[in-house]
Amino acid sequence: MKANGEKFAVITAYDFTFSKLIETAAIEVVLVGDSLGNVVQGRDSTLPVTIDDMAYHTEAVKRGNNRALLMTDMPFMSYATEVQALDNAAILMQAGAQMVKLEGGAWLADTVYLLSQRGIPVCGHVGLTPQSVHKLGGYKVQGKEDQAAELMIADALALEDAGAELIVVECVPSALGKQLAEALTIPVIGIGAGPDTDAQVLVLHDMLGISQRLPRFSKNFLEEQTCIQDAITAYGAAVRDGTFPAPEHCFK
Ligand code: KIV
């Protein structure tokens, strides 16, 4: 789709019922995000989420999905070493994931290479990486300074070179989202990264307006629709025709 200049939509899911709705709405990629720590478990970060939690929710989502690419987050500290990464990625793949997602930059290149060489497709995640919230000093826009932006592009290229097949970029200025999409051959999926990435991802509960706080970069798609199914379909259409994200969802 990137090669053809077509945008695609990604959405999180954590259970069978929503997975079925997402499948019916023809969303291209479903992410079992560790954001389940926030929106399902009611925690104040993703750090307490375990590999067993991720496997449990992946199995449920898998049962409802026969169409979208199913990607699952590797949770905090489940890929701190290469051995841990391999063992834990295997658990998620056996639970039904078709790709795993890891948060971090060039330091993960060897891990990404190891996983992809062993038949495990990998998605990177740069920018605001919620598992590092305490290191980052909060949930803040990343890559605002030139040096930080250059480092992020170098990180993303290192992940691509190591074998990553997708990259999520979270909460960065729109100009950097565009630079990343242009610099990489693989698709760049943005969340709060402006309109020029190859795809967009939103947390399900945010785009239905049922999370505790709607992030600035998200949009409540249920507001203009009469049912959840139509809201998810409208999200997919808005990503594909480029009407989401609008300027009010972007950072400078
Ligand atoms: O956990 C999650 O839902 C994510 C998305 C915000 C990209 O990683």
py3Dmol code that shows the C-alpha trace and the ligand (Angstrom):
import py3Dmol

protein = """\
ATOM      1  CA  MET A   1       0.000   0.000   0.000  1.00  0.00           C
ATOM      2  CA  LYS A   2       2.888   2.365   0.759  1.00  0.00           C
ATOM      3  CA  ALA A   3       4.388   1.676  -2.659  1.00  0.00           C
ATOM      4  CA  ASN A   4       1.018   2.589  -4.227  1.00  0.00           C
ATOM      5  CA  GLY A   5       0.638   5.726  -2.101  1.00  0.00           C
ATOM      6  CA  GLU A   6      -2.373   4.227  -0.281  1.00  0.00           C
ATOM      7  CA  LYS A   7      -2.851   4.934   3.416  1.00  0.00           C
ATOM      8  CA  PHE A   8      -4.100   2.272   5.833  1.00  0.00           C
ATOM      9  CA  ALA A   9      -5.722   2.161   9.242  1.00  0.00           C
ATOM     10  CA  VAL A  10      -4.629   0.454  12.446  1.00  0.00           C
ATOM     11  CA  ILE A  11      -6.701   0.193  15.617  1.00  0.00           C
ATOM     12  CA  THR A  12      -6.216  -1.479  18.973  1.00  0.00           C
ATOM     13  CA  ALA A  13      -8.400  -4.332  20.214  1.00  0.00           C
ATOM     14  CA  TYR A  14      -8.349  -6.396  23.362  1.00  0.00           C
ATOM     15  CA  ASP A  15     -11.267  -8.837  23.047  1.00  0.00           C
ATOM     16  CA  PHE A  16     -13.304 -11.021  20.665  1.00  0.00           C
ATOM     17  CA  THR A  17     -16.330  -8.766  20.232  1.00  0.00           C
ATOM     18  CA  PHE A  18     -14.417  -5.647  19.206  1.00  0.00           C
ATOM     19  CA  SER A  19     -12.113  -7.745  17.070  1.00  0.00           C
ATOM     20  CA  LYS A  20     -15.168  -8.924  15.080  1.00  0.00           C
ATOM     21  CA  LEU A  21     -16.409  -5.327  14.668  1.00  0.00           C
ATOM     22  CA  ILE A  22     -12.964  -4.252  13.441  1.00  0.00           C
ATOM     23  CA  GLU A  23     -12.874  -7.168  11.012  1.00  0.00           C
ATOM     24  CA  THR A  24     -16.282  -6.199   9.625  1.00  0.00           C
ATOM     25  CA  ALA A  25     -15.085  -2.591   9.232  1.00  0.00           C
ATOM     26  CA  ALA A  26     -12.184  -3.868   7.064  1.00  0.00           C
ATOM     27  CA  ILE A  27      -9.451  -2.193   9.136  1.00  0.00           C
ATOM     28  CA  GLU A  28      -6.090  -3.354   7.773  1.00  0.00           C
ATOM     29  CA  VAL A  29      -4.114  -3.945  11.004  1.00  0.00           C
ATOM     30  CA  VAL A  30      -5.275  -4.731  14.528  1.00  0.00           C
ATOM     31  CA  LEU A  31      -2.926  -4.086  17.444  1.00  0.00           C
ATOM     32  CA  VAL A  32      -3.298  -5.828  20.779  1.00  0.00           C
ATOM     33  CA  GLY A  33      -1.681  -2.891  22.543  1.00  0.00           C
ATOM     34  CA  ASP A  34      -0.221  -2.862  26.012  1.00  0.00           C
ATOM     35  CA  SER A  35      -2.467   0.207  26.346  1.00  0.00           C
ATOM     36  CA  LEU A  36      -4.780  -2.484  27.722  1.00  0.00           C
ATOM     37  CA  GLY A  37      -3.051  -1.663  30.996  1.00  0.00           C
ATOM     38  CA  ASN A  38      -4.746   1.746  30.886  1.00  0.00           C
ATOM     39  CA  VAL A  39      -8.076   1.122  29.181  1.00  0.00           C
ATOM     40  CA  VAL A  40      -8.888  -2.441  30.318  1.00  0.00           C
ATOM     41  CA  GLN A  41      -7.034  -2.817  33.632  1.00  0.00           C
ATOM     42  CA  GLY A  42      -7.385   0.800  34.846  1.00  0.00           C
ATOM     43  CA  ARG A  43      -3.682   1.252  35.575  1.00  0.00           C
ATOM     44  CA  ASP A  44      -1.895   4.595  35.262  1.00  0.00           C
ATOM     45  CA  SER A  45       0.786   3.280  32.894  1.00  0.00           C
ATOM     46  CA  THR A  46       1.578   0.240  30.720  1.00  0.00           C
ATOM     47  CA  LEU A  47       4.395  -0.919  33.021  1.00  0.00           C
ATOM     48  CA  PRO A  48       2.417  -3.486  35.068  1.00  0.00           C
ATOM     49  CA  VAL A  49       1.200  -5.370  31.966  1.00  0.00           C
ATOM     50  CA  THR A  50       2.625  -8.908  31.743  1.00  0.00           C
ATOM     51  CA  ILE A  51       3.363 -11.327  28.917  1.00  0.00           C
ATOM     52  CA  ASP A  52       0.494 -13.522  30.205  1.00  0.00           C
ATOM     53  CA  ASP A  53      -1.891 -10.550  29.924  1.00  0.00           C
ATOM     54  CA  MET A  54      -0.763  -9.945  26.344  1.00  0.00           C
ATOM     55  CA  ALA A  55      -1.105 -13.620  25.392  1.00  0.00           C
ATOM     56  CA  TYR A  56      -4.591 -13.837  26.930  1.00  0.00           C
ATOM     57  CA  HIS A  57      -5.879 -10.794  25.013  1.00  0.00           C
ATOM     58  CA  THR A  58      -4.131 -11.879  21.796  1.00  0.00           C
ATOM     59  CA  GLU A  59      -5.969 -15.226  21.918  1.00  0.00           C
ATOM     60  CA  ALA A  60      -9.316 -13.446  22.362  1.00  0.00           C
ATOM     61  CA  VAL A  61      -8.661 -10.987  19.511  1.00  0.00           C
ATOM     62  CA  LYS A  62      -7.414 -13.774  17.263  1.00  0.00           C
ATOM     63  CA  ARG A  63     -10.724 -15.629  17.638  1.00  0.00           C
ATOM     64  CA  GLY A  64     -12.556 -12.633  16.167  1.00  0.00           C
ATOM     65  CA  ASN A  65     -10.120 -11.850  13.374  1.00  0.00           C
ATOM     66  CA  ASN A  66      -9.585 -13.593  10.068  1.00  0.00           C
ATOM     67  CA  ARG A  67      -8.732 -10.597   7.955  1.00  0.00           C
ATOM     68  CA  ALA A  68      -6.498  -7.934   9.517  1.00  0.00           C
ATOM     69  CA  LEU A  69      -2.803  -8.339  10.249  1.00  0.00           C
ATOM     70  CA  LEU A  70      -2.702  -9.126  13.985  1.00  0.00           C
ATOM     71  CA  MET A  71       0.132  -7.422  15.834  1.00  0.00           C
ATOM     72  CA  THR A  72       0.792  -7.668  19.572  1.00  0.00           C
ATOM     73  CA  ASP A  73       2.865  -5.450  21.873  1.00  0.00           C
ATOM     74  CA  MET A  74       5.696  -7.021  23.810  1.00  0.00           C
ATOM     75  CA  PRO A  75       5.200  -5.598  27.324  1.00  0.00           C
ATOM     76  CA  PHE A  76       7.666  -3.795  29.589  1.00  0.00           C
ATOM     77  CA  MET A  77      10.842  -5.826  30.337  1.00  0.00           C
ATOM     78  CA  SER A  78       9.776  -8.773  28.174  1.00  0.00           C
ATOM     79  CA  TYR A  79      12.583  -8.011  25.657  1.00  0.00           C
ATOM     80  CA  ALA A  80      15.305  -6.616  27.915  1.00  0.00           C
ATOM     81  CA  THR A  81      17.667  -9.356  26.705  1.00  0.00           C
ATOM     82  CA  GLU A  82      17.717 -11.236  23.416  1.00  0.00           C
ATOM     83  CA  VAL A  83      16.854 -14.531  25.124  1.00  0.00           C
ATOM     84  CA  GLN A  84      13.850 -12.938  26.845  1.00  0.00           C
ATOM     85  CA  ALA A  85      12.765 -11.394  23.548  1.00  0.00           C
ATOM     86  CA  LEU A  86      12.874 -14.704  21.707  1.00  0.00           C
ATOM     87  CA  ASP A  87      11.061 -16.659  24.443  1.00  0.00           C
ATOM     88  CA  ASN A  88       8.365 -14.025  24.948  1.00  0.00           C
ATOM     89  CA  ALA A  89       7.827 -13.320  21.237  1.00  0.00           C
ATOM     90  CA  ALA A  90       7.304 -17.075  20.786  1.00  0.00           C
ATOM     91  CA  ILE A  91       4.559 -17.008  23.449  1.00  0.00           C
ATOM     92  CA  LEU A  92       2.756 -14.185  21.616  1.00  0.00           C
ATOM     93  CA  MET A  93       3.108 -15.810  18.188  1.00  0.00           C
ATOM     94  CA  GLN A  94       1.732 -19.078  19.589  1.00  0.00           C
ATOM     95  CA  ALA A  95      -1.186 -17.109  21.056  1.00  0.00           C
ATOM     96  CA  GLY A  96      -2.072 -15.890  17.541  1.00  0.00           C
ATOM     97  CA  ALA A  97       0.033 -12.785  16.848  1.00  0.00           C
ATOM     98  CA  GLN A  98       1.419 -12.428  13.333  1.00  0.00           C
ATOM     99  CA  MET A  99       3.860  -9.664  14.287  1.00  0.00           C
ATOM    100  CA  VAL A 100       5.247  -8.303  17.569  1.00  0.00           C
ATOM    101  CA  LYS A 101       5.909  -4.660  18.446  1.00  0.00           C
ATOM    102  CA  LEU A 102       8.837  -3.417  20.530  1.00  0.00           C
ATOM    103  CA  GLU A 103       9.476   0.097  21.880  1.00  0.00           C
ATOM    104  CA  GLY A 104      12.943   1.567  21.378  1.00  0.00           C
ATOM    105  CA  GLY A 105      15.621   2.661  18.958  1.00  0.00           C
ATOM    106  CA  ALA A 106      18.930   1.428  17.575  1.00  0.00           C
ATOM    107  CA  TRP A 107      19.743  -0.461  20.796  1.00  0.00           C
ATOM    108  CA  LEU A 108      17.062  -2.968  19.706  1.00  0.00           C
ATOM    109  CA  ALA A 109      18.606  -3.647  16.278  1.00  0.00           C
ATOM    110  CA  ASP A 110      20.227  -6.956  17.283  1.00  0.00           C
ATOM    111  CA  THR A 111      16.980  -8.135  18.881  1.00  0.00           C
ATOM    112  CA  VAL A 112      14.955  -7.187  15.808  1.00  0.00           C
ATOM    113  CA  TYR A 113      17.449  -9.029  13.602  1.00  0.00           C
ATOM    114  CA  LEU A 114      17.328 -12.135  15.817  1.00  0.00           C
ATOM    115  CA  LEU A 115      13.519 -12.258  15.848  1.00  0.00           C
ATOM    116  CA  SER A 116      13.094 -11.644  12.148  1.00  0.00           C
ATOM    117  CA  GLN A 117      15.728 -14.247  11.258  1.00  0.00           C
ATOM    118  CA  ARG A 118      13.691 -16.761  13.255  1.00  0.00           C
ATOM    119  CA  GLY A 119      10.463 -16.063  11.418  1.00  0.00           C
ATOM    120  CA  ILE A 120       8.974 -13.463  13.734  1.00  0.00           C
ATOM    121  CA  PRO A 121       7.921 -10.254  11.937  1.00  0.00           C
ATOM    122  CA  VAL A 122       8.689  -7.131  13.977  1.00  0.00           C
ATOM    123  CA  CYS A 123       7.238  -3.634  14.233  1.00  0.00           C
ATOM    124  CA  GLY A 124       9.381  -0.929  15.878  1.00  0.00           C
ATOM    125  CA  HIS A 125       8.002   1.942  17.984  1.00  0.00           C
ATOM    126  CA  VAL A 126       9.852   5.264  18.302  1.00  0.00           C
ATOM    127  CA  GLY A 127       8.998   8.768  19.518  1.00  0.00           C
ATOM    128  CA  LEU A 128       6.956   8.733  22.719  1.00  0.00           C
ATOM    129  CA  THR A 129       7.487   5.214  24.015  1.00  0.00           C
ATOM    130  CA  PRO A 130       5.086   4.814  26.963  1.00  0.00           C
ATOM    131  CA  GLN A 131       7.090   1.967  28.573  1.00  0.00           C
ATOM    132  CA  SER A 132       9.880   4.558  29.118  1.00  0.00           C
ATOM    133  CA  VAL A 133       7.566   7.228  30.561  1.00  0.00           C
ATOM    134  CA  HIS A 134       9.671   7.626  33.718  1.00  0.00           C
ATOM    135  CA  LYS A 135      12.848   8.048  31.699  1.00  0.00           C
ATOM    136  CA  LEU A 136      11.131  10.561  29.398  1.00  0.00           C
ATOM    137  CA  GLY A 137       9.741  12.550  32.337  1.00  0.00           C
ATOM    138  CA  GLY A 138       6.101  12.218  31.279  1.00  0.00           C
ATOM    139  CA  TYR A 139       3.916  11.784  28.226  1.00  0.00           C
ATOM    140  CA  LYS A 140       5.448  14.571  26.137  1.00  0.00           C
ATOM    141  CA  VAL A 141       5.896  15.327  22.450  1.00  0.00           C
ATOM    142  CA  GLN A 142       9.275  13.953  21.322  1.00  0.00           C
ATOM    143  CA  GLY A 143      11.767  15.024  18.642  1.00  0.00           C
ATOM    144  CA  LYS A 144      11.123  18.757  18.826  1.00  0.00           C
ATOM    145  CA  GLU A 145      14.819  19.708  18.753  1.00  0.00           C
ATOM    146  CA  ASP A 146      16.811  19.114  15.536  1.00  0.00           C
ATOM    147  CA  GLN A 147      19.286  16.782  17.254  1.00  0.00           C
ATOM    148  CA  ALA A 148      16.523  14.634  18.786  1.00  0.00           C
ATOM    149  CA  ALA A 149      14.743  14.470  15.425  1.00  0.00           C
ATOM    150  CA  GLU A 150      17.928  13.342  13.648  1.00  0.00           C
ATOM    151  CA  LEU A 151      18.531  10.696  16.302  1.00  0.00           C
ATOM    152  CA  MET A 152      14.978   9.394  15.894  1.00  0.00           C
ATOM    153  CA  ILE A 153      15.383   9.069  12.128  1.00  0.00           C
ATOM    154  CA  ALA A 154      18.696   7.226  12.655  1.00  0.00           C
ATOM    155  CA  ASP A 155      16.971   4.919  15.176  1.00  0.00           C
ATOM    156  CA  ALA A 156      14.149   4.138  12.764  1.00  0.00           C
ATOM    157  CA  LEU A 157      16.590   3.442   9.921  1.00  0.00           C
ATOM    158  CA  ALA A 158      18.590   1.111  12.175  1.00  0.00           C
ATOM    159  CA  LEU A 159      15.401  -0.832  12.988  1.00  0.00           C
ATOM    160  CA  GLU A 160      14.498  -1.050   9.307  1.00  0.00           C
ATOM    161  CA  ASP A 161      18.017  -2.240   8.421  1.00  0.00           C
ATOM    162  CA  ALA A 162      17.749  -4.886  11.155  1.00  0.00           C
ATOM    163  CA  GLY A 163      14.589  -6.306   9.574  1.00  0.00           C
ATOM    164  CA  ALA A 164      11.643  -4.392  11.082  1.00  0.00           C
ATOM    165  CA  GLU A 165       8.661  -4.451   8.727  1.00  0.00           C
ATOM    166  CA  LEU A 166       6.605  -1.629  10.236  1.00  0.00           C
ATOM    167  CA  ILE A 167       7.376   1.306  12.537  1.00  0.00           C
ATOM    168  CA  VAL A 168       5.005   3.160  14.866  1.00  0.00           C
ATOM    169  CA  VAL A 169       5.933   6.766  15.628  1.00  0.00           C
ATOM    170  CA  GLU A 170       4.092   8.388  18.513  1.00  0.00           C
ATOM    171  CA  CYS A 171       3.677  12.067  19.448  1.00  0.00           C
ATOM    172  CA  VAL A 172       6.148  13.942  17.287  1.00  0.00           C
ATOM    173  CA  PRO A 173       5.855  17.166  15.259  1.00  0.00           C
ATOM    174  CA  SER A 174       4.091  16.606  11.915  1.00  0.00           C
ATOM    175  CA  ALA A 175       7.224  17.618   9.997  1.00  0.00           C
ATOM    176  CA  LEU A 176       9.169  14.803  11.658  1.00  0.00           C
ATOM    177  CA  GLY A 177       6.381  12.284  10.929  1.00  0.00           C
ATOM    178  CA  LYS A 178       6.686  13.259   7.263  1.00  0.00           C
ATOM    179  CA  GLN A 179      10.504  13.014   7.296  1.00  0.00           C
ATOM    180  CA  LEU A 180      10.306   9.537   8.815  1.00  0.00           C
ATOM    181  CA  ALA A 181       7.792   8.319   6.223  1.00  0.00           C
ATOM    182  CA  GLU A 182      10.023   9.649   3.452  1.00  0.00           C
ATOM    183  CA  ALA A 183      13.257   8.247   4.908  1.00  0.00           C
ATOM    184  CA  LEU A 184      11.955   4.698   5.427  1.00  0.00           C
ATOM    185  CA  THR A 185      10.968   2.126   2.827  1.00  0.00           C
ATOM    186  CA  ILE A 186       8.746   0.251   5.285  1.00  0.00           C
ATOM    187  CA  PRO A 187       5.389   1.790   6.289  1.00  0.00           C
ATOM    188  CA  VAL A 188       5.410   4.334   9.130  1.00  0.00           C
ATOM    189  CA  ILE A 189       2.281   4.258  11.303  1.00  0.00           C
ATOM    190  CA  GLY A 190       1.647   7.534  13.102  1.00  0.00           C
ATOM    191  CA  ILE A 191      -0.207   8.380  16.287  1.00  0.00           C
ATOM    192  CA  GLY A 192       0.014  12.090  16.978  1.00  0.00           C
ATOM    193  CA  ALA A 193       2.601  12.287  14.189  1.00  0.00           C
ATOM    194  CA  GLY A 194       0.721  14.347  11.619  1.00  0.00           C
ATOM    195  CA  PRO A 195      -1.087  13.574   8.359  1.00  0.00           C
ATOM    196  CA  ASP A 196       1.898  12.464   6.262  1.00  0.00           C
ATOM    197  CA  THR A 197       2.719   9.068   7.737  1.00  0.00           C
ATOM    198  CA  ASP A 198       1.748   5.984   5.704  1.00  0.00           C
ATOM    199  CA  ALA A 199      -0.870   4.837   8.205  1.00  0.00           C
ATOM    200  CA  GLN A 200      -2.547   5.939  11.443  1.00  0.00           C
ATOM    201  CA  VAL A 201      -3.212   4.058  14.661  1.00  0.00           C
ATOM    202  CA  LEU A 202      -5.643   4.945  17.447  1.00  0.00           C
ATOM    203  CA  VAL A 203      -6.532   3.347  20.739  1.00  0.00           C
ATOM    204  CA  LEU A 204     -10.059   1.894  20.384  1.00  0.00           C
ATOM    205  CA  HIS A 205     -11.394   3.434  23.602  1.00  0.00           C
ATOM    206  CA  ASP A 206     -10.111   6.891  22.572  1.00  0.00           C
ATOM    207  CA  MET A 207     -11.710   6.825  19.127  1.00  0.00           C
ATOM    208  CA  LEU A 208     -15.023   5.741  20.671  1.00  0.00           C
ATOM    209  CA  GLY A 209     -14.798   8.535  23.252  1.00  0.00           C
ATOM    210  CA  ILE A 210     -15.025   6.133  26.206  1.00  0.00           C
ATOM    211  CA  SER A 211     -11.544   6.532  27.700  1.00  0.00           C
ATOM    212  CA  GLN A 212     -11.026   8.688  30.776  1.00  0.00           C
ATOM    213  CA  ARG A 213      -9.313  11.473  28.813  1.00  0.00           C
ATOM    214  CA  LEU A 214      -9.277  12.027  25.053  1.00  0.00           C
ATOM    215  CA  PRO A 215      -5.688  12.697  23.946  1.00  0.00           C
ATOM    216  CA  ARG A 216      -5.273  15.809  21.780  1.00  0.00           C
ATOM    217  CA  PHE A 217      -4.156  13.657  18.789  1.00  0.00           C
ATOM    218  CA  SER A 218      -7.238  11.408  18.899  1.00  0.00           C
ATOM    219  CA  LYS A 219     -10.814  11.938  17.724  1.00  0.00           C
ATOM    220  CA  ASN A 220     -14.147  10.618  18.968  1.00  0.00           C
ATOM    221  CA  PHE A 221     -15.556   8.991  15.813  1.00  0.00           C
ATOM    222  CA  LEU A 222     -18.720   7.817  17.598  1.00  0.00           C
ATOM    223  CA  GLU A 223     -19.877  11.428  17.998  1.00  0.00           C
ATOM    224  CA  GLU A 224     -20.890  11.657  14.328  1.00  0.00           C
ATOM    225  CA  GLN A 225     -22.195   8.057  14.024  1.00  0.00           C
ATOM    226  CA  THR A 226     -25.045   6.093  15.558  1.00  0.00           C
ATOM    227  CA  CYS A 227     -23.230   2.849  16.368  1.00  0.00           C
ATOM    228  CA  ILE A 228     -19.754   1.489  17.142  1.00  0.00           C
ATOM    229  CA  GLN A 229     -19.530  -0.428  13.864  1.00  0.00           C
ATOM    230  CA  ASP A 230     -20.098   2.766  11.852  1.00  0.00           C
ATOM    231  CA  ALA A 231     -17.615   4.723  13.989  1.00  0.00           C
ATOM    232  CA  ILE A 232     -14.855   2.199  13.289  1.00  0.00           C
ATOM    233  CA  THR A 233     -15.729   2.174   9.567  1.00  0.00           C
ATOM    234  CA  ALA A 234     -15.665   6.011   9.519  1.00  0.00           C
ATOM    235  CA  TYR A 235     -12.237   5.998  11.165  1.00  0.00           C
ATOM    236  CA  GLY A 236     -10.841   3.655   8.503  1.00  0.00           C
ATOM    237  CA  ALA A 237     -12.322   5.800   5.702  1.00  0.00           C
ATOM    238  CA  ALA A 238     -10.982   9.041   7.226  1.00  0.00           C
ATOM    239  CA  VAL A 239      -7.469   7.585   7.444  1.00  0.00           C
ATOM    240  CA  ARG A 240      -7.582   6.280   3.877  1.00  0.00           C
ATOM    241  CA  ASP A 241      -8.902   9.545   2.389  1.00  0.00           C
ATOM    242  CA  GLY A 242      -6.507  11.643   4.489  1.00  0.00           C
ATOM    243  CA  THR A 243      -9.160  13.633   6.395  1.00  0.00           C
ATOM    244  CA  PHE A 244      -7.844  12.249   9.708  1.00  0.00           C
ATOM    245  CA  PRO A 245      -5.740  13.548  11.354  1.00  0.00           C
ATOM    246  CA  ALA A 246      -6.863  17.170  10.923  1.00  0.00           C
ATOM    247  CA  PRO A 247      -4.640  20.107  12.022  1.00  0.00           C
ATOM    248  CA  GLU A 248      -6.166  20.149  15.517  1.00  0.00           C
ATOM    249  CA  HIS A 249      -4.885  16.573  16.096  1.00  0.00           C
ATOM    250  CA  CYS A 250      -1.274  17.439  15.155  1.00  0.00           C
ATOM    251  CA  PHE A 251       1.803  18.877  16.880  1.00  0.00           C
ATOM    252  CA  LYS A 252       4.154  21.556  15.507  1.00  0.00           C
TER     253      LYS A 252
END
"""
ligand_1 = """\
8
KIV
O -0.295 0.120 23.275
C -0.775 0.751 22.332
O -1.980 0.888 22.176
C 0.149 1.351 21.376
C -0.414 2.352 20.422
C -0.712 3.615 21.128
C 0.473 2.573 19.254
O 1.313 1.061 21.382
"""
view = py3Dmol.view(width=600, height=400)
view.addModel(protein, "pdb")
view.setStyle({"model": 0}, {"cartoon": {"style": "trace"}})
view.addModel(ligand_1, "xyz")
view.setStyle({"model": 1}, {"stick": {}})
view.zoomTo()
view.show()
